Amino acid sequence: MNPTEFAAAQWTRATGAGVDPHEYRRVTDGLISIADWGPAFRRTGHGYLKRAEEAASARSTGEYLLVAARWFHLATLAPYEEARRAAVEADHALSGALTILEPGARRVNGEGFTGWLRGPSDAPGTVIVVPGLDSAKEEFLDLVSALLARGLAVFAMDGPGQGVLAATTTFVPDYERIVGRAIDALGAARIGLVGLSLGGYFAARAAALEPRVAAVATVSGPFRLDWEELAQPVRDIMAQRAGGADAAHAFVQQVDLAALAPRIAAPLLVVDGGQDVIPGVTNGEPLARLAPHGTYLSVPHGDHLLGNARPDWLPRLSDHLAHTLGGRPA
């Protein structure tokens, strides 16, 4: 795939993550090869760090740091020898932004996870946001904002093999253990989960096996994966995150929710895009059908992660979690 094709494929994901679409085009129009992706996006992120240093107000500093975090995270989406460094830079930029903009935000770390807890201390529920194959806590800031606006607390996390932890950990099949540890650390009475892409599988699995989960939603989450049909680039990313090709193959063989779906007792919303067709991936309709309290929302024009259709699902998903957890809709 040439850089023009790759940039077009990442367009709605990048703009859905919150970068300016015009700036995205300016950055990607200058790429000669895929190898230029990471350096170009990191340079853009560093440009925002410089603006943050020169800003005339603390708020502007924080806002520039949030933008920098997005660009650094997106730098990790193409093969790049400095991708791990970019993930660390994204983490640092987000940490700096929240320290300035939300003094009440709290970093929460534990075995196999790290992230930021945001929102009121007396929130009626706390939503854990679970990233996917190559996403991270810096990618879904608009989702976090929508949940915060509905009176919920939100813990956006990186788990094993994800985000800033990708350099030192690998995927684990029993992600429910990670969610359980996060719930223990958060000390929240009512917990919701929302998982995006492969994070949808992690969230659904955790909802089936962790009884403290009271509400769950998935976005573009796989019901089942087939290693033989997965495209080579997806296998390559999986191998990087799982700790090698053999580990990735073994991990993929376990991604099947047929037996677990009937055990999801919490109200479940499954969101899919009608244009999200990936070889080797069975989308979420069977999950919604087999879960006792499952609801299926398919957006016909939506792509993977539905960055091109946010008004069609983001408010509904946020309301689902807020209403189920007893939140206060805005």
ROFITI-461298 format. One record per residue (C-alpha): residue number from 1; x, y, z. Coordinates in pm, 1 decimal, padded with zeros to 6 digits. Layout:
N
<node filo="NUM" east="X" north="Y" up="Z"/>
...
This chain:
330
<node filo="1" east="00000.0" north="00000.0" up="00000.0"/>
<node filo="2" east="00141.8" north="00338.9" up="-00095.1"/>
<node filo="3" east="00125.5" north="00638.0" up="00145.0"/>
<node filo="4" east="-00170.4" north="00794.4" up="-00036.5"/>
<node filo="5" east="-00374.4" north="00477.2" up="00000.5"/>
<node filo="6" east="-00267.9" north="00433.6" up="00362.3"/>
<node filo="7" east="-00357.6" north="00793.7" up="00448.2"/>
<node filo="8" east="-00699.5" north="00751.0" up="00285.9"/>
<node filo="9" east="-00757.2" north="00428.8" up="00481.9"/>
<node filo="10" east="-00672.5" north="00605.5" up="00810.6"/>
<node filo="11" east="-00867.1" north="00923.7" up="00728.8"/>
<node filo="12" east="-01181.5" north="00868.3" up="00934.5"/>
<node filo="13" east="-00988.7" north="00707.0" up="01217.2"/>
<node filo="14" east="-00757.2" north="01005.5" up="01244.5"/>
<node filo="15" east="-01028.6" north="01268.0" up="01218.5"/>
<node filo="16" east="-01245.8" north="01064.2" up="01455.7"/>
<node filo="17" east="-00956.3" north="01076.8" up="01701.9"/>
<node filo="18" east="-00980.6" north="01454.6" up="01686.5"/>
<node filo="19" east="-00703.4" north="01583.5" up="01461.8"/>
<node filo="20" east="-00785.5" north="01868.4" up="01227.2"/>
<node filo="21" east="-00880.0" north="01722.3" up="00886.2"/>
<node filo="22" east="-00708.4" north="01999.5" up="00693.9"/>
<node filo="23" east="-00384.9" north="01956.4" up="00886.6"/>
<node filo="24" east="-00406.9" north="01579.7" up="00838.7"/>
<node filo="25" east="-00417.5" north="01633.3" up="00463.0"/>
<node filo="26" east="-00126.0" north="01875.6" up="00473.4"/>
<node filo="27" east="00084.6" north="01627.9" up="00668.8"/>
<node filo="28" east="-00004.9" north="01321.0" up="00465.3"/>
<node filo="29" east="00013.9" north="01492.6" up="00124.9"/>
<node filo="30" east="00388.2" north="01529.7" up="00175.9"/>
<node filo="31" east="00459.0" north="01161.6" up="00240.5"/>
<node filo="32" east="00682.6" north="00983.5" up="-00010.5"/>
<node filo="33" east="00657.2" north="00637.8" up="00147.3"/>
<node filo="34" east="00492.4" north="00462.6" up="00440.3"/>
<node filo="35" east="00825.5" north="00493.2" up="00621.9"/>
<node filo="36" east="00768.7" north="00870.6" up="00632.8"/>
<node filo="37" east="00442.1" north="00836.3" up="00828.8"/>
<node filo="38" east="00580.1" north="00805.3" up="01179.7"/>
<node filo="39" east="00844.6" north="01078.5" up="01149.7"/>
<node filo="40" east="00596.7" north="01321.9" up="00991.3"/>
<node filo="41" east="00335.6" north="01266.1" up="01262.0"/>
<node filo="42" east="00593.3" north="01292.6" up="01538.8"/>
<node filo="43" east="00720.7" north="01620.4" up="01391.4"/>
<node filo="44" east="00365.1" north="01750.7" up="01396.8"/>
<node filo="45" east="00328.5" north="01642.4" up="01758.9"/>
<node filo="46" east="00652.4" north="01815.9" up="01851.7"/>
<node filo="47" east="00524.1" north="02129.0" up="01681.8"/>
<node filo="48" east="00232.9" north="02128.4" up="01923.9"/>
<node filo="49" east="00467.9" north="02075.2" up="02217.9"/>
<node filo="50" east="00650.2" north="02390.3" up="02111.2"/>
<node filo="51" east="00320.8" north="02579.1" up="02089.8"/>
<node filo="52" east="00237.8" north="02452.8" up="02438.0"/>
<node filo="53" east="00566.7" north="02592.1" up="02569.8"/>
<node filo="54" east="00499.0" north="02930.9" up="02410.5"/>
<node filo="55" east="00128.0" north="02954.7" up="02495.0"/>
<node filo="56" east="00002.9" north="03266.2" up="02672.9"/>
<node filo="57" east="-00227.0" north="03078.3" up="02910.7"/>
<node filo="58" east="-00232.1" north="02753.2" up="03101.5"/>
<node filo="59" east="-00550.0" north="02649.1" up="02923.9"/>
<node filo="60" east="-00391.8" north="02696.1" up="02581.4"/>
<node filo="61" east="-00092.2" north="02495.1" up="02699.5"/>
<node filo="62" east="-00319.4" north="02209.6" up="02801.5"/>
<node filo="63" east="-00516.8" north="02221.5" up="02479.3"/>
<node filo="64" east="-00201.1" north="02210.8" up="02268.2"/>
<node filo="65" east="-00077.6" north="01913.3" up="02469.2"/>
<node filo="66" east="-00401.8" north="01726.2" up="02399.1"/>
<node filo="67" east="-00352.9" north="01780.8" up="02026.8"/>
<node filo="68" east="00008.2" north="01667.2" up="02054.8"/>
<node filo="69" east="-00105.1" north="01346.2" up="02227.3"/>
<node filo="70" east="-00331.7" north="01265.3" up="01933.4"/>
<node filo="71" east="-00057.6" north="01316.0" up="01675.1"/>
<node filo="72" east="00195.2" north="01111.6" up="01869.7"/>
<node filo="73" east="-00052.8" north="00826.0" up="01901.1"/>
<node filo="74" east="-00133.6" north="00833.0" up="01529.4"/>
<node filo="75" east="00240.4" north="00815.6" up="01457.2"/>
<node filo="76" east="00229.5" north="00455.7" up="01584.5"/>
<node filo="77" east="-00020.3" north="00332.1" up="01323.0"/>
<node filo="78" east="00237.1" north="00264.6" up="01048.7"/>
<node filo="79" east="00548.2" north="00046.2" up="01086.1"/>
<node filo="80" east="00813.6" north="00269.6" up="01240.9"/>
<node filo="81" east="01120.6" north="00194.5" up="01448.5"/>
<node filo="82" east="01041.3" north="00484.4" up="01683.2"/>
<node filo="83" east="00677.3" north="00381.9" up="01735.2"/>
<node filo="84" east="00739.7" north="00289.8" up="02097.1"/>
<node filo="85" east="00891.8" north="00630.2" up="02158.5"/>
<node filo="86" east="00587.9" north="00794.1" up="01999.7"/>
<node filo="87" east="00360.4" north="00599.7" up="02234.5"/>
<node filo="88" east="00558.1" north="00728.7" up="02532.0"/>
<node filo="89" east="00536.3" north="01082.9" up="02394.8"/>
<node filo="90" east="00159.6" north="01047.4" up="02355.5"/>
<node filo="91" east="00133.1" north="00930.7" up="02715.5"/>
<node filo="92" east="00344.8" north="01219.9" up="02843.1"/>
<node filo="93" east="00148.9" north="01477.2" up="02643.5"/>
<node filo="94" east="-00186.1" north="01348.0" up="02770.1"/>
<node filo="95" east="-00054.0" north="01343.5" up="03126.6"/>
<node filo="96" east="00063.4" north="01702.1" up="03096.3"/>
<node filo="97" east="-00265.4" north="01814.4" up="02947.0"/>
<node filo="98" east="-00482.8" north="01656.7" up="03214.9"/>
<node filo="99" east="-00259.3" north="01783.7" up="03494.3"/>
<node filo="100" east="-00326.5" north="02136.0" up="03368.9"/>
<node filo="101" east="-00685.6" north="02112.3" up="03245.9"/>
<node filo="102" east="-00830.8" north="01872.6" up="03504.5"/>
<node filo="103" east="-00646.2" north="01891.3" up="03835.5"/>
<node filo="104" east="-00887.7" north="01633.0" up="03975.5"/>
<node filo="105" east="-00788.2" north="01371.4" up="03718.0"/>
<node filo="106" east="-00595.4" north="01081.8" up="03870.1"/>
<node filo="107" east="-00339.6" north="00845.2" up="03719.8"/>
<node filo="108" east="-00419.2" north="00487.3" up="03816.7"/>
<node filo="109" east="-00163.7" north="00211.8" up="03759.6"/>
<node filo="110" east="-00168.5" north="-00158.1" up="03833.1"/>
<node filo="111" east="-00035.4" north="-00491.5" up="03715.0"/>
<node filo="112" east="-00100.7" north="-00494.8" up="03339.5"/>
<node filo="113" east="-00276.7" north="-00159.3" up="03309.1"/>
<node filo="114" east="-00237.7" north="00215.8" up="03333.8"/>
<node filo="115" east="-00465.8" north="00508.3" up="03261.5"/>
<node filo="116" east="-00642.1" north="00822.2" up="03374.3"/>
<node filo="117" east="-00952.4" north="00840.2" up="03592.6"/>
<node filo="118" east="-01155.0" north="01151.5" up="03515.4"/>
<node filo="119" east="-01489.8" north="01287.4" up="03629.2"/>
<node filo="120" east="-01675.4" north="01355.4" up="03953.4"/>
<node filo="121" east="-01585.3" north="01160.0" up="04265.4"/>
<node filo="122" east="-01957.1" north="01109.6" up="04334.5"/>
<node filo="123" east="-02042.6" north="00982.9" up="03985.5"/>
<node filo="124" east="-02316.1" north="00716.4" up="03977.7"/>
<node filo="125" east="-02093.4" north="00492.7" up="03768.3"/>
<node filo="126" east="-01745.2" north="00459.6" up="03620.6"/>
<node filo="127" east="-01687.4" north="00356.1" up="03260.1"/>
<node filo="128" east="-01365.5" north="00178.2" up="03164.9"/>
<node filo="129" east="-01266.3" north="00249.7" up="02803.9"/>
<node filo="130" east="-01077.0" north="-00045.0" up="02652.2"/>
<node filo="131" east="-00862.8" north="00011.1" up="02338.9"/>
<node filo="132" east="-00793.2" north="-00244.8" up="02067.7"/>
<node filo="133" east="-00522.0" north="-00392.5" up="01847.3"/>
<node filo="134" east="-00318.4" north="-00077.4" up="01781.6"/>
<node filo="135" east="-00522.7" north="00189.3" up="01959.2"/>
<node filo="136" east="-00458.9" north="00349.0" up="02297.6"/>
<node filo="137" east="-00614.8" north="00570.7" up="02561.5"/>
<node filo="138" east="-00514.9" north="00880.6" up="02361.3"/>
<node filo="139" east="-00736.0" north="00786.7" up="02065.4"/>
<node filo="140" east="-01086.6" north="00803.7" up="02212.2"/>
<node filo="141" east="-01091.4" north="01140.4" up="02385.4"/>
<node filo="142" east="-01422.1" north="01241.5" up="02223.7"/>
<node filo="143" east="-01591.1" north="00930.1" up="02362.8"/>
<node filo="144" east="-01451.5" north="01010.6" up="02706.3"/>
<node filo="145" east="-01583.7" north="01367.6" up="02677.6"/>
<node filo="146" east="-01931.4" north="01243.4" up="02583.9"/>
<node filo="147" east="-01942.0" north="01016.2" up="02888.5"/>
<node filo="148" east="-01810.0" north="01286.9" up="03120.7"/>
<node filo="149" east="-02078.9" north="01523.9" up="02993.4"/>
<node filo="150" east="-02340.4" north="01273.4" up="03112.5"/>
<node filo="151" east="-02216.4" north="01280.0" up="03470.4"/>
<node filo="152" east="-02012.2" north="00960.9" up="03459.9"/>
<node filo="153" east="-01655.0" north="00902.1" up="03569.2"/>
<node filo="154" east="-01429.2" north="00752.8" up="03302.6"/>
<node filo="155" east="-01113.6" north="00545.5" up="03322.7"/>
<node filo="156" east="-00941.6" north="00537.9" up="02981.8"/>
<node filo="157" east="-00674.8" north="00270.1" up="02998.2"/>
<node filo="158" east="-00392.8" north="00092.6" up="02821.9"/>
<node filo="159" east="-00377.1" north="-00279.7" up="02890.2"/>
<node filo="160" east="-00112.7" north="-00541.3" up="02807.5"/>
<node filo="161" east="00034.2" north="-00484.3" up="02461.8"/>
<node filo="162" east="-00149.9" north="-00152.8" up="02422.7"/>
<node filo="163" east="-00041.3" north="00210.3" up="02410.0"/>
<node filo="164" east="00242.7" north="00300.9" up="02642.2"/>
<node filo="165" east="00254.7" north="-00060.4" up="02769.9"/>
<node filo="166" east="00317.9" north="-00209.4" up="02424.3"/>
<node filo="167" east="00692.9" north="-00173.1" up="02469.3"/>
<node filo="168" east="00704.5" north="-00387.7" up="02782.8"/>
<node filo="169" east="00401.9" north="-00622.4" up="02772.2"/>
<node filo="170" east="00207.3" north="-00840.9" up="02529.2"/>
<node filo="171" east="-00158.8" north="-00928.5" up="02480.5"/>
<node filo="172" east="-00317.6" north="-01162.7" up="02732.2"/>
<node filo="173" east="-00613.8" north="-01386.6" up="02642.9"/>
<node filo="174" east="-00780.1" north="-01351.4" up="02983.7"/>
<node filo="175" east="-00831.5" north="-00974.4" up="02971.1"/>
<node filo="176" east="-01102.8" north="-01006.1" up="03235.3"/>
<node filo="177" east="-00822.2" north="-01037.0" up="03492.9"/>
<node filo="178" east="-00691.1" north="-00696.6" up="03386.2"/>
<node filo="179" east="-01038.4" north="-00543.4" up="03408.4"/>
<node filo="180" east="-01085.5" north="-00699.2" up="03750.6"/>
<node filo="181" east="-00761.4" north="-00546.5" up="03876.0"/>
<node filo="182" east="-00862.5" north="-00208.5" up="03735.8"/>
<node filo="183" east="-01200.4" north="-00229.0" up="03910.6"/>
<node filo="184" east="-01024.7" north="-00312.0" up="04237.1"/>
<node filo="185" east="-00792.7" north="-00013.1" up="04195.8"/>
<node filo="186" east="-01073.3" north="00225.4" up="04103.9"/>
<node filo="187" east="-01292.0" north="00125.3" up="04396.6"/>
<node filo="188" east="-01608.6" north="00211.7" up="04204.9"/>
<node filo="189" east="-01943.9" north="00057.6" up="04296.0"/>
<node filo="190" east="-02096.0" north="00049.5" up="03945.9"/>
<node filo="191" east="-01880.7" north="-00027.5" up="03644.1"/>
<node filo="192" east="-01947.8" north="00004.8" up="03274.2"/>
<node filo="193" east="-01723.2" north="-00110.0" up="02991.2"/>
<node filo="194" east="-01687.4" north="00016.2" up="02637.0"/>
<node filo="195" east="-01444.6" north="-00158.6" up="02404.6"/>
<node filo="196" east="-01338.7" north="-00045.3" up="02059.6"/>
<node filo="197" east="-01218.5" north="-00271.0" up="01777.2"/>
<node filo="198" east="-01036.4" north="-00565.1" up="01940.0"/>
<node filo="199" east="-01117.6" north="-00390.9" up="02266.9"/>
<node filo="200" east="-01478.7" north="-00484.3" up="02194.9"/>
<node filo="201" east="-01382.1" north="-00849.1" up="02229.7"/>
<node filo="202" east="-01191.2" north="-00772.1" up="02550.0"/>
<node filo="203" east="-01488.8" north="-00580.1" up="02692.5"/>
<node filo="204" east="-01744.6" north="-00847.4" up="02598.9"/>
<node filo="205" east="-01525.2" north="-01121.8" up="02743.2"/>
<node filo="206" east="-01477.2" north="-00926.5" up="03064.7"/>
<node filo="207" east="-01851.7" north="-00857.0" up="03090.9"/>
<node filo="208" east="-01919.2" north="-01230.5" up="03064.8"/>
<node filo="209" east="-01664.7" north="-01329.9" up="03329.7"/>
<node filo="210" east="-01646.2" north="-01030.7" up="03566.7"/>
<node filo="211" east="-01973.2" north="-01004.6" up="03765.8"/>
<node filo="212" east="-01913.2" north="-00643.6" up="03872.3"/>
<node filo="213" east="-01972.3" north="-00512.9" up="03518.1"/>
<node filo="214" east="-02317.5" north="-00350.1" up="03511.5"/>
<node filo="215" east="-02324.5" north="-00211.6" up="03155.4"/>
<node filo="216" east="-02125.7" north="-00277.8" up="02838.6"/>
<node filo="217" east="-02093.0" north="-00151.2" up="02482.5"/>
<node filo="218" east="-01873.3" north="-00250.8" up="02189.9"/>
<node filo="219" east="-01776.5" north="-00056.1" up="01877.8"/>
<node filo="220" east="-01649.2" north="-00251.6" up="01574.9"/>
<node filo="221" east="-01562.5" north="-00540.2" up="01803.9"/>
<node filo="222" east="-01498.8" north="-00887.9" up="01658.3"/>
<node filo="223" east="-01723.0" north="-01178.9" up="01752.1"/>
<node filo="224" east="-01471.3" north="-01421.9" up="01605.5"/>
<node filo="225" east="-01134.7" north="-01411.1" up="01425.8"/>
<node filo="226" east="-01000.2" north="-01654.2" up="01166.6"/>
<node filo="227" east="-00620.6" north="-01654.2" up="01142.3"/>
<node filo="228" east="-00611.6" north="-01807.7" up="00795.8"/>
<node filo="229" east="-00826.5" north="-01530.5" up="00649.0"/>
<node filo="230" east="-00670.0" north="-01232.2" up="00825.1"/>
<node filo="231" east="-00469.8" north="-01002.1" up="00598.1"/>
<node filo="232" east="-00093.7" north="-01013.0" up="00643.6"/>
<node filo="233" east="-00067.9" north="-00655.6" up="00779.3"/>
<node filo="234" east="-00318.8" north="-00744.6" up="01052.1"/>
<node filo="235" east="-00123.8" north="-01060.3" up="01134.5"/>
<node filo="236" east="00196.5" north="-00856.2" up="01151.8"/>
<node filo="237" east="00046.8" north="-00608.7" up="01400.4"/>
<node filo="238" east="-00097.4" north="-00895.1" up="01601.1"/>
<node filo="239" east="00245.6" north="-01060.0" up="01613.2"/>
<node filo="240" east="00404.6" north="-00737.6" up="01736.6"/>
<node filo="241" east="00148.2" north="-00697.0" up="02013.2"/>
<node filo="242" east="00119.8" north="-01064.3" up="02112.1"/>
<node filo="243" east="00491.4" north="-01143.5" up="02125.3"/>
<node filo="244" east="00554.3" north="-01324.5" up="01797.2"/>
<node filo="245" east="00369.5" north="-01503.5" up="01517.7"/>
<node filo="246" east="00306.7" north="-01822.8" up="01714.5"/>
<node filo="247" east="00169.8" north="-01630.9" up="02011.8"/>
<node filo="248" east="-00048.2" north="-01423.9" up="01779.2"/>
<node filo="249" east="-00185.6" north="-01737.8" up="01613.3"/>
<node filo="250" east="-00268.1" north="-01888.9" up="01952.2"/>
<node filo="251" east="-00428.7" north="-01565.4" up="02067.9"/>
<node filo="252" east="-00647.8" north="-01533.5" up="01757.5"/>
<node filo="253" east="-00771.7" north="-01890.0" up="01799.8"/>
<node filo="254" east="-00919.5" north="-01787.1" up="02135.3"/>
<node filo="255" east="-01110.4" north="-01488.3" up="01997.9"/>
<node filo="256" east="-01456.0" north="-01644.2" up="01977.6"/>
<node filo="257" east="-01749.8" north="-01520.3" up="02185.7"/>
<node filo="258" east="-01998.1" north="-01795.7" up="02098.5"/>
<node filo="259" east="-01975.7" north="-01959.8" up="02439.1"/>
<node filo="260" east="-01932.3" north="-01639.3" up="02639.1"/>
<node filo="261" east="-02205.8" north="-01421.3" up="02485.6"/>
<node filo="262" east="-02493.5" north="-01597.9" up="02667.7"/>
<node filo="263" east="-02313.8" north="-01527.9" up="02996.3"/>
<node filo="264" east="-02321.6" north="-01148.0" up="02957.1"/>
<node filo="265" east="-02583.8" north="-01048.6" up="03212.3"/>
<node filo="266" east="-02537.7" north="-00672.7" up="03178.6"/>
<node filo="267" east="-02728.2" north="-00465.1" up="02921.0"/>
<node filo="268" east="-02515.3" north="-00468.7" up="02605.1"/>
<node filo="269" east="-02508.3" north="-00236.7" up="02304.1"/>
<node filo="270" east="-02317.8" north="-00363.1" up="01998.9"/>
<node filo="271" east="-02228.9" north="-00101.3" up="01735.1"/>
<node filo="272" east="-02109.1" north="-00199.4" up="01387.5"/>
<node filo="273" east="-02047.1" north="-00014.8" up="01063.9"/>
<node filo="274" east="-02206.8" north="-00158.5" up="00754.0"/>
<node filo="275" east="-01893.7" north="-00077.2" up="00551.5"/>
<node filo="276" east="-01664.6" north="-00245.6" up="00803.8"/>
<node filo="277" east="-01570.3" north="-00561.3" up="00615.0"/>
<node filo="278" east="-01235.5" north="-00709.5" up="00719.4"/>
<node filo="279" east="-01129.4" north="-01056.3" up="00598.5"/>
<node filo="280" east="-01114.3" north="-01300.9" up="00884.8"/>
<node filo="281" east="-01333.6" north="-01091.7" up="01115.1"/>
<node filo="282" east="-01689.9" north="-01183.0" up="01210.1"/>
<node filo="283" east="-01860.0" north="-00864.4" up="01325.0"/>
<node filo="284" east="-02082.9" north="-00816.3" up="01627.8"/>
<node filo="285" east="-02435.6" north="-00916.1" up="01522.7"/>
<node filo="286" east="-02407.9" north="-01269.7" up="01672.7"/>
<node filo="287" east="-02284.3" north="-01118.5" up="01999.0"/>
<node filo="288" east="-02592.3" north="-00897.0" up="02029.7"/>
<node filo="289" east="-02821.1" north="-01185.3" up="01931.6"/>
<node filo="290" east="-02676.1" north="-01434.6" up="02179.4"/>
<node filo="291" east="-02641.6" north="-01200.2" up="02477.1"/>
<node filo="292" east="-02951.8" north="-01205.8" up="02702.6"/>
<node filo="293" east="-02984.6" north="-00825.9" up="02700.8"/>
<node filo="294" east="-02811.8" north="-00739.6" up="02373.8"/>
<node filo="295" east="-02908.1" north="-00462.3" up="02133.6"/>
<node filo="296" east="-02759.7" north="-00427.7" up="01787.8"/>
<node filo="297" east="-02696.8" north="-00097.5" up="01612.1"/>
<node filo="298" east="-02566.0" north="-00123.2" up="01256.2"/>
<node filo="299" east="-02489.3" north="00203.6" up="01079.0"/>
<node filo="300" east="-02502.1" north="00125.9" up="00704.1"/>
<node filo="301" east="-02243.9" north="00384.3" up="00597.3"/>
<node filo="302" east="-02015.9" north="00334.2" up="00899.6"/>
<node filo="303" east="-01659.2" north="00212.8" up="00854.7"/>
<node filo="304" east="-01429.5" north="00050.5" up="01110.2"/>
<node filo="305" east="-01462.9" north="00244.4" up="01438.7"/>
<node filo="306" east="-01730.4" north="00451.4" up="01259.3"/>
<node filo="307" east="-01521.4" north="00765.2" up="01252.0"/>
<node filo="308" east="-01730.2" north="00868.6" up="00950.8"/>
<node filo="309" east="-02060.8" north="00833.3" up="01136.7"/>
<node filo="310" east="-02013.6" north="00959.1" up="01492.1"/>
<node filo="311" east="-02353.5" north="01131.5" up="01525.1"/>
<node filo="312" east="-02520.1" north="00801.2" up="01434.5"/>
<node filo="313" east="-02385.6" north="00610.0" up="01733.9"/>
<node filo="314" east="-02185.0" north="00812.8" up="01985.5"/>
<node filo="315" east="-02481.1" north="00984.3" up="02158.9"/>
<node filo="316" east="-02676.5" north="00658.1" up="02171.1"/>
<node filo="317" east="-02384.8" north="00463.5" up="02314.9"/>
<node filo="318" east="-02316.4" north="00733.9" up="02573.7"/>
<node filo="319" east="-02683.3" north="00743.3" up="02674.7"/>
<node filo="320" east="-02693.8" north="00363.5" up="02699.3"/>
<node filo="321" east="-02410.6" north="00363.3" up="02952.1"/>
<node filo="322" east="-02537.9" north="00669.0" up="03139.5"/>
<node filo="323" east="-02893.8" north="00540.4" up="03172.0"/>
<node filo="324" east="-02787.3" north="00189.3" up="03267.5"/>
<node filo="325" east="-02543.0" north="00311.7" up="03529.9"/>
<node filo="326" east="-02785.8" north="00572.8" up="03661.3"/>
<node filo="327" east="-02611.6" north="00873.8" up="03518.9"/>
<node filo="328" east="-02748.2" north="01222.6" up="03482.6"/>
<node filo="329" east="-02799.4" north="01292.7" up="03110.1"/>
<node filo="330" east="-02694.8" north="01641.6" up="03002.9"/>
